[in-house]
Amino acid sequence: MTVNMARVTDGAVVNLESWDDSTPETNDLKYVGDKLVMIGDSYENGKFYRSGIEVLSPVEMLAEENQNLVNALAEATELLYQLDMSNISG
């Protein structure tokens, strides 16, 4: 089986390569997994970044969007509750 790996030089992704799944990570060869990494992205502290923003996998992006929606719903619910309470007491 093959895995996607990024060739990293001086903290920058310079190439994307397919390797055998038994290939170990090295200082200049990092597992990409299902993250949407591109040449030109940066690599720091075990994470890939594009323009300073962490590169996520599709599943991670959906989870983040889901959390944003949950937060927005909670905020809207709280605002509606406050509006309703002000109408009752006002």
Long-range contacts (C-beta under 8 A, 24 or more apart in sequence): 3-31, 3-32, 3-33, 4-31, 4-32, 4-33, 4-37, 5-29, 5-30, 5-31, 5-32, 6-30, 6-31, 6-32, 6-37, 6-41, 6-43, 6-48, 8-43, 11-42, 11-43, 11-44, 12-40, 12-41, 12-42, 12-43, 13-37, 13-38, 13-39, 13-40, 13-41, 13-42, 13-43, 13-48, 14-39, 15-39, 33-57, 34-58, 34-59, 35-60
